Amino acid sequence: MGEFFKVVTIEEALQLMALSLPGRDSETIALSNGLGRELAEAVYSPEPIPSFTRSTVDGYAVRAEDTFGCSESLPAFLSYQGEIPMGKTPGLIIEPGQCCWIPTGGMMPAGTDAAVMVEYTERLGDDTVLVYKAVGPGDHLMHSGEDAAQGSMLLPQGQCLRPQDLGLLASAGIEEVNVKCSYRVGIISTGNEIVALGTDPQPGQVRDVNSISLAAAVQSANAIAKTYPIVPDDRDMLSKAVSAACEENDWVLMSGGSSIGVKDMTLEVLMSFPQAQLLFHGVAAKPGKPTMAVKIGSKLVVGLPGHPVSALTMFGVVCKPFLDAKSPQQLTARAGANIASQAGRDDYVAVYLEKRECDWIAQPLLGKSGLMSILAQAYGYIHIDHQQQGIYRGETVLVTRFD
């Protein structure tokens, strides 16, 4: 293998990946376990939310017409009928000229159509309430079904469940949700120079960083990670490892063995499988040019660079968008320095953030792709599009956070 023979842009790589995703079943889980999961179907409200009309203030439940024309100099005098207990159905029926105390969230009693804030009232003895500000029908109320009508869609299919989404479903009495099964992702590190964590590396050897960091990245994307033993540069052993990983997972991530070289046989091994289809071999990006993807049957195998920074960066760019339904966490900052870039290539530059007055400053962390210390210092990365020729200091940039 002497060259990259199917190099694509990042945009093209994402399009090819999107058309080749493994299928997923769905499963029903408890609502309490739903954070970060993707809905397999839309969720509809089985009941109106709220289920009863309630007050949004502490004050008095009244008939609005009884307050018309009142003011601080000419208050309305209403007959006090008692208190509405929180969490109970009112037993009172309010007649003209009457009122009752109601707490925030309390159920409005029959005969009332508004609530007066306690700040605009005054108790006069045990039986009378003075109202100093008029209210209109519906003031300070949340009506039954105002949040969501019965049968209305609460959340669409494909929604990644957030804390507020879980709260909404709980308010409708929904205890279980049907979600897409999490992708299962196998992780294989390859290379004669790689040794397992806990082993003292000999001269020329390095510890396996990618199995640990990629597994964590997979888990942060709400997928299920499974790491496999390190595979040396041996064709038969690599083929057996890939076969086992494809059997047990939806995706397989391989790091190392994707650059041009005598012992870089990864692509040859992958293409030897029946139904193997090359999606791309090489991306016009830095870091991460050696990244490749092959579809084997229904499984997707992605070859990532061996350098840890490149591997994690490319995972975030080409894999995570399909594993994780959440939108990427991004913020706007200003470039802290001029950053050079080569036209025709997408560049991903690791940055750390500094706070200066009201602005975030994104300072580039420039160094070799194998330096994990760079990634440990980084908040995230800046994407420089292949049509750009760099970024000037002070220019507004979008920083995507590393998880």
Backbone torsions as a table, in degrees:
resi	resn	phi	psi	omega
1	MET	NA	110.1	-172.7
2	GLY	-107.3	-6.0	-177.5
3	GLU	-159.8	164.7	171.0
4	PHE	-80.9	120.3	-172.7
5	PHE	-112.8	10.4	171.7
6	LYS	-147.8	62.2	-178.3
7	VAL	-78.6	135.4	-179.0
8	VAL	-131.3	165.4	171.9
9	THR	-77.8	166.7	176.9
10	ILE	-59.8	-42.7	179.8
11	GLU	-60.2	-43.1	178.5
12	GLU	-66.3	-39.2	178.7
13	ALA	-60.9	-43.2	-180.0
14	LEU	-65.2	-38.0	178.2
15	GLN	-65.4	-42.8	179.0
16	LEU	-65.3	-39.9	178.1
17	MET	-64.5	-42.8	-177.4
18	ALA	-61.2	-32.7	-179.9
19	LEU	-82.3	-5.0	-173.5
20	SER	-123.0	15.7	-175.4
21	LEU	-68.1	139.9	173.8
22	PRO	-63.5	147.5	176.6
23	GLY	-71.8	159.5	179.3
24	ARG	-134.3	138.7	171.8
25	ASP	-80.9	178.3	175.4
26	SER	-120.0	162.7	178.5
27	GLU	-146.5	153.8	177.8
28	THR	-100.2	126.8	-177.6
29	ILE	-129.5	162.7	175.9
30	ALA	-65.4	143.5	179.6
31	LEU	-55.3	-36.7	-178.1
32	SER	-64.4	-17.5	178.9
33	ASN	-102.9	12.8	-170.8
34	GLY	-88.3	-7.8	-175.7
35	LEU	-56.4	126.9	177.0
36	GLY	82.7	-4.9	-178.7
37	ARG	-86.5	156.0	-176.1
38	GLU	-100.0	125.9	-178.9
39	LEU	-65.8	131.4	177.8
40	ALA	-82.7	-17.3	179.6
41	GLU	-152.3	158.9	177.7
42	ALA	-65.6	151.8	179.3
43	VAL	-114.2	130.1	-178.8
44	TYR	-113.8	150.6	-176.2
45	SER	-78.3	124.9	178.8
46	PRO	-77.8	-7.3	-177.2
47	GLU	-155.6	162.2	176.2
48	PRO	-68.8	145.4	177.6
49	ILE	-123.4	121.7	-8.8
50	PRO	-70.2	166.5	-176.9
51	SER	-82.5	-8.0	178.0
52	PHE	-145.8	157.8	177.1
53	THR	-77.1	129.8	-174.4
54	ARG	-135.4	161.3	178.9
55	SER	-81.8	144.1	176.5
56	THR	-101.9	5.3	-179.6
57	VAL	-139.3	160.0	166.1
58	ASP	-80.4	129.9	-179.8
59	GLY	169.8	-136.9	-175.3
60	TYR	-127.9	133.5	173.6
61	ALA	-80.9	128.3	-173.5
62	VAL	-138.8	169.5	163.8
63	ARG	-89.3	119.1	-173.1
64	ALA	-52.8	-39.0	-175.8
65	GLU	-63.7	-21.9	178.5
66	ASP	-72.5	-13.0	-178.8
67	THR	-104.4	-6.9	-176.2
68	PHE	-58.5	130.0	176.5
69	GLY	86.5	-4.1	-178.8
70	CYS	-77.3	158.8	179.6
71	SER	-156.8	-179.6	179.3
72	GLU	-64.1	-31.2	-179.8
73	SER	-88.7	-17.5	-179.1
74	LEU	-139.2	75.1	-176.7
75	PRO	-70.8	159.8	172.1
76	ALA	-87.8	137.4	178.6
77	PHE	-102.0	117.8	-179.0
78	LEU	-119.8	146.7	-180.0
79	SER	-83.2	121.2	-177.6
80	TYR	-78.1	127.3	-175.0
81	GLN	-110.5	-1.0	178.9
82	GLY	127.1	-163.2	-172.5
83	GLU	-123.4	140.9	174.8
84	ILE	-88.2	116.7	179.5
85	PRO	-72.0	140.3	-179.6
86	MET	-65.8	134.4	177.0
87	GLY	80.7	9.1	-178.9
88	LYS	-121.3	152.1	172.8
89	THR	-78.5	126.1	-176.6
90	PRO	-62.6	138.3	174.3
91	GLY	-95.2	-4.8	-176.9
92	LEU	-85.9	148.9	167.6
93	ILE	-122.4	116.3	-174.5
94	ILE	-86.7	124.1	179.1
95	GLU	-96.0	168.9	177.1
96	PRO	-54.0	135.1	179.0
97	GLY	83.5	7.5	-178.7
98	GLN	-116.2	166.6	175.5
99	CYS	-156.7	170.0	174.4
100	CYS	-149.2	154.9	178.3
101	TRP	-72.6	138.7	178.0
102	ILE	-141.1	133.3	177.6
103	PRO	-85.3	165.2	174.3
104	THR	-58.2	126.1	-179.0
105	GLY	91.2	-6.1	-179.8
106	GLY	-72.0	150.5	-179.0
107	MET	-77.1	128.9	-178.4
108	MET	-69.6	135.0	179.8
109	PRO	-78.6	160.8	178.0
110	ALA	-59.8	142.7	178.4
111	GLY	94.9	-12.2	-178.8
112	THR	-105.2	154.2	179.1
113	ASP	-141.8	13.4	178.3
114	ALA	-163.5	164.9	175.2
115	ALA	-127.5	141.2	177.3
116	VAL	-105.8	130.1	178.6
117	MET	-63.6	140.9	-176.6
118	VAL	-60.1	-26.3	-179.5
119	GLU	-62.1	-23.5	-177.1
120	TYR	-106.6	26.9	179.9
121	THR	-134.9	169.6	175.8
122	GLU	-152.2	132.3	175.0
123	ARG	-80.0	134.0	177.3
124	LEU	-120.4	93.5	-175.1
125	GLY	73.3	-158.4	-177.1
126	ASP	-90.6	-14.2	-168.6
127	ASP	-118.1	-5.4	-172.5
128	THR	-131.2	141.6	174.9
129	VAL	-123.2	129.1	175.5
130	LEU	-95.4	130.1	179.4
131	VAL	-112.6	123.7	-174.6
132	TYR	-102.8	-3.0	-179.0
133	LYS	-140.7	128.5	-178.0
134	ALA	-72.8	150.1	175.0
135	VAL	-127.1	155.0	176.6
136	GLY	-102.0	164.8	178.0
137	PRO	-55.5	129.2	179.0
138	GLY	90.9	-7.3	-179.2
139	ASP	-64.2	134.2	175.8
140	HIS	61.5	33.0	176.9
141	LEU	-123.7	149.9	165.5
142	MET	-114.9	114.8	-174.0
143	HIS	-79.5	156.8	176.0
144	SER	-57.3	128.7	-179.7
145	GLY	80.2	2.6	-178.6
146	GLU	-67.6	-36.6	178.0
147	ASP	-73.8	-44.7	178.2
148	ALA	-158.9	130.0	177.5
149	ALA	-78.0	153.8	176.7
150	GLN	-59.8	131.0	-179.3
151	GLY	87.4	-6.1	179.4
152	SER	-79.4	154.8	179.3
153	MET	-73.8	126.3	176.1
154	LEU	-88.2	-45.9	-178.2
155	LEU	-143.0	141.4	-178.5
156	PRO	-83.3	161.9	172.2
157	GLN	-57.8	139.4	179.3
158	GLY	89.8	-7.2	178.9
159	GLN	-64.1	131.0	172.8
160	CYS	-84.3	119.1	-170.8
161	LEU	-70.5	123.6	178.2
162	ARG	-106.5	168.8	178.7
163	PRO	-54.0	-42.3	-179.2
164	GLN	-67.7	-29.8	176.5
165	ASP	-67.5	-42.5	178.2
166	LEU	-61.9	-38.9	178.0
167	GLY	-64.0	-41.1	178.6
168	LEU	-62.1	-45.9	-179.7
169	LEU	-65.0	-38.7	178.3
170	ALA	-63.0	-37.2	-179.4
171	SER	-65.6	-22.1	177.7
172	ALA	-92.4	2.5	179.0
173	GLY	79.5	16.8	-179.3
174	ILE	-84.2	122.7	-175.3
175	GLU	-102.1	-20.9	-178.2
176	GLU	-134.8	152.9	178.5
177	VAL	-133.3	148.7	177.1
178	ASN	-96.7	114.9	-174.2
179	VAL	-123.3	159.1	173.5
180	LYS	-67.9	138.7	175.3
181	CYS	-62.6	141.8	177.8
182	SER	-66.9	141.4	175.1
183	TYR	-63.0	143.1	172.4
184	ARG	-99.0	127.6	-173.3
185	VAL	-125.1	118.3	174.8
186	GLY	-89.1	144.0	-176.2
187	ILE	-127.0	124.2	-178.4
188	ILE	-127.7	124.1	170.9
189	SER	-97.4	138.0	-177.4
190	THR	-126.6	155.1	175.4
191	GLY	130.5	139.3	178.5
192	ASN	-64.7	-22.7	-174.7
193	GLU	-87.0	-6.0	-175.1
194	ILE	-92.5	131.8	175.3
195	VAL	-125.5	153.8	-175.7
196	ALA	-68.5	152.2	173.7
197	LEU	-60.5	135.6	-175.2
198	GLY	99.0	-8.6	176.6
199	THR	-104.0	136.4	176.4
200	ASP	-76.5	116.4	-179.3
201	PRO	-68.6	138.8	174.3
202	GLN	-84.2	167.0	177.3
203	PRO	-51.8	129.3	-178.9
204	GLY	91.5	-5.4	-179.9
205	GLN	-107.6	156.7	177.2
206	VAL	-135.9	152.3	178.4
207	ARG	-72.3	153.1	179.0
208	ASP	-75.0	100.4	178.6
209	VAL	-88.4	-39.5	-170.0
210	ASN	-66.6	-33.7	178.8
211	SER	-60.4	-40.8	-179.2
212	ILE	-71.6	-50.9	-174.3
213	SER	-70.2	-38.9	179.5
214	LEU	-70.0	-37.6	176.9
215	ALA	-61.3	-41.8	178.1
216	ALA	-65.3	-39.9	179.3
217	ALA	-65.4	-39.2	177.6
218	VAL	-63.0	-45.3	-179.7
219	GLN	-64.4	-37.2	179.0
220	SER	-68.1	-18.2	177.6
221	ALA	-94.2	17.0	177.7
222	ASN	62.5	31.6	173.9
223	ALA	-114.6	169.7	-176.9
224	ILE	-103.7	119.5	-176.5
225	ALA	-98.8	140.7	172.5
226	LYS	-136.0	119.7	180.0
227	THR	-93.0	149.2	-179.2
228	TYR	-119.3	160.2	178.7
229	PRO	-58.6	150.9	177.5
230	ILE	-60.0	138.2	-179.4
231	VAL	-111.1	123.2	177.4
232	PRO	-72.2	175.4	-179.3
233	ASP	-77.5	72.0	179.8
234	ASP	-132.8	123.9	-173.2
235	ARG	-58.6	-48.3	-177.0
236	ASP	-66.0	-43.2	-179.8
237	MET	-65.3	-38.6	179.0
238	LEU	-65.9	-41.9	179.5
239	SER	-62.5	-42.6	179.3
240	LYS	-66.2	-39.5	-179.8
241	ALA	-65.8	-43.1	179.2
242	VAL	-64.9	-41.4	179.3
243	SER	-60.3	-45.3	-179.9
244	ALA	-65.4	-41.9	-178.6
245	ALA	-67.3	-39.1	178.0
246	CYS	-66.6	-33.4	179.7
247	GLU	-65.8	-33.8	-171.6
248	GLU	-102.6	-6.5	-173.0
249	ASN	-137.1	167.9	174.7
250	ASP	-89.7	-38.2	177.8
251	TRP	-119.9	153.3	170.0
252	VAL	-131.9	126.2	175.4
253	LEU	-106.2	125.7	177.8
254	MET	-118.0	133.8	176.7
255	SER	-119.2	137.9	-173.6
256	GLY	89.2	160.1	176.0
257	GLY	74.1	13.8	-179.5
258	SER	-113.8	-2.2	175.3
259	SER	-90.6	160.6	178.5
260	ILE	-66.2	134.2	178.5
261	GLY	168.6	164.4	-176.4
262	VAL	-59.7	-42.8	-174.8
263	LYS	-94.0	3.7	-178.9
264	ASP	-87.8	83.0	-172.8
265	MET	-101.4	7.5	-172.9
266	THR	-53.6	-51.2	-176.6
267	LEU	-62.7	-40.1	-179.8
268	GLU	-62.0	-40.7	179.0
269	VAL	-66.6	-45.1	-178.4
270	LEU	-62.7	-40.8	-177.5
271	MET	-74.8	-8.9	177.7
272	SER	-81.0	-11.7	179.5
273	PHE	-76.9	144.3	174.1
274	PRO	-59.5	144.8	179.1
275	GLN	66.8	14.6	178.1
276	ALA	-71.3	134.2	179.4
277	GLN	-132.3	119.2	179.3
278	LEU	-76.2	122.4	176.6
279	LEU	-88.5	-49.0	174.5
280	PHE	-162.1	154.8	178.0
281	HIS	-136.1	90.9	-176.6
282	GLY	106.9	136.1	176.0
283	VAL	-124.8	146.3	179.7
284	ALA	-80.6	74.4	-176.3
285	ALA	-150.6	156.3	174.6
286	LYS	-139.2	125.2	-3.6
287	PRO	-78.6	166.1	171.8
288	GLY	114.3	14.4	-177.7
289	LYS	-53.9	-37.6	-176.4
290	PRO	-72.3	-1.7	-177.2
291	THR	-57.9	138.7	179.3
292	MET	-144.1	165.1	178.4
293	ALA	-144.4	137.1	178.9
294	VAL	-133.6	134.3	173.9
295	LYS	-98.1	124.6	179.0
296	ILE	-116.1	102.8	-173.4
297	GLY	64.2	-122.0	178.4
298	SER	-96.7	0.2	-175.3
299	LYS	-97.8	150.0	-179.1
300	LEU	-113.9	121.6	179.8
301	VAL	-111.5	124.7	-179.6
302	VAL	-116.4	123.1	175.5
303	GLY	-93.2	118.3	-179.0
304	LEU	-105.5	156.4	177.4
305	PRO	-60.5	157.4	178.7
306	GLY	-76.1	-29.8	179.9
307	HIS	-65.1	128.0	-173.1
308	PRO	-57.3	-42.4	-179.7
309	VAL	-64.4	-44.4	178.8
310	SER	-63.5	-41.6	-178.4
311	ALA	-63.0	-47.4	-179.3
312	LEU	-68.1	-38.6	179.5
313	THR	-63.1	-47.7	-179.4
314	MET	-68.4	-32.0	173.5
315	PHE	-59.4	-46.8	-178.9
316	GLY	-64.2	-31.5	-175.6
317	VAL	-83.9	-46.7	-171.2
318	VAL	-106.9	-16.6	-178.0
319	CYS	-107.0	-49.6	-172.8
320	LYS	-56.5	-38.4	-179.8
321	PRO	-56.8	-25.7	-178.3
322	PHE	-96.7	-20.5	178.7
323	LEU	-85.0	-32.7	-170.6
324	ASP	-117.0	124.2	-179.3
325	ALA	-76.6	-13.4	-179.3
326	LYS	-70.2	145.8	172.8
327	SER	-71.0	146.8	179.3
328	PRO	-62.8	144.9	179.0
329	GLN	-85.2	117.5	-174.3
330	GLN	-132.0	154.6	173.0
331	LEU	-143.7	158.5	179.8
332	THR	-93.5	135.9	179.5
333	ALA	-142.9	-179.8	174.5
334	ARG	-115.5	138.2	-179.7
335	ALA	-64.0	132.1	-178.4
336	GLY	-86.5	-5.3	-179.6
337	ALA	-160.2	164.1	171.7
338	ASN	-68.6	136.6	-179.9
339	ILE	-125.4	115.3	-179.0
340	ALA	-77.7	151.0	178.4
341	SER	-150.4	155.5	-178.7
342	GLN	-101.1	124.0	178.5
343	ALA	-59.6	143.0	-178.8
344	GLY	90.3	1.7	-178.4
345	ARG	-138.4	133.4	173.5
346	ASP	-78.9	126.9	178.3
347	ASP	-110.5	141.6	177.8
348	TYR	-123.0	109.5	-171.9
349	VAL	-108.2	119.8	177.9
350	ALA	-67.5	139.5	-178.6
351	VAL	-138.2	154.0	166.8
352	TYR	-114.6	161.7	-173.9
353	LEU	-109.4	141.3	171.6
354	GLU	-124.0	141.7	177.3
355	LYS	-96.5	121.0	177.4
356	ARG	-127.1	110.8	-176.0
357	GLU	53.2	-115.6	-176.6
358	CYS	-100.1	3.7	-175.0
359	ASP	-112.9	147.5	166.4
360	TRP	-90.4	134.0	178.0
361	ILE	-109.7	123.9	179.4
362	ALA	-94.6	108.2	-179.5
363	GLN	-96.1	124.5	-178.5
364	PRO	-69.0	141.8	174.6
365	LEU	-106.7	94.9	-174.6
366	LEU	-94.0	133.0	179.6
367	GLY	176.8	-177.5	-177.9
368	LYS	-74.0	151.4	-173.0
369	SER	-67.5	-14.4	-179.1
370	GLY	-89.5	-0.2	-174.5
371	LEU	-87.2	102.6	179.5
372	MET	-66.2	-25.6	179.9
373	SER	-62.3	-29.4	177.4
374	ILE	-64.6	-47.3	-177.9
375	LEU	-66.3	-34.4	-179.6
376	ALA	-67.1	-29.1	178.4
377	GLN	-82.8	-17.8	-170.0
378	ALA	-80.6	141.2	169.1
379	TYR	-81.5	-39.1	-177.5
380	GLY	-174.7	-152.4	-177.8
381	TYR	-139.8	156.2	172.8
382	ILE	-103.4	134.7	175.7
383	HIS	-97.7	120.5	175.1
384	ILE	-103.4	113.1	-175.2
385	ASP	-62.5	152.2	-177.1
386	HIS	-65.2	-14.2	178.1
387	GLN	-88.7	-8.0	178.7
388	GLN	-93.2	159.3	176.3
389	GLN	-118.1	33.4	176.8
390	GLY	121.2	179.8	-179.5
391	ILE	-130.0	136.5	178.6
392	TYR	-89.4	149.8	175.3
393	ARG	-56.3	134.2	-179.4
394	GLY	90.2	-10.9	179.7
395	GLU	-70.8	143.6	178.5
396	THR	-72.7	131.3	-178.6
397	VAL	-132.3	159.8	176.5
398	LEU	-105.6	122.8	-178.2
399	VAL	-104.6	122.2	176.2
400	THR	-95.9	127.3	-173.6
401	ARG	-76.8	138.3	168.2
402	PHE	-76.6	135.4	174.9
403	ASP	-84.2	NA	NA
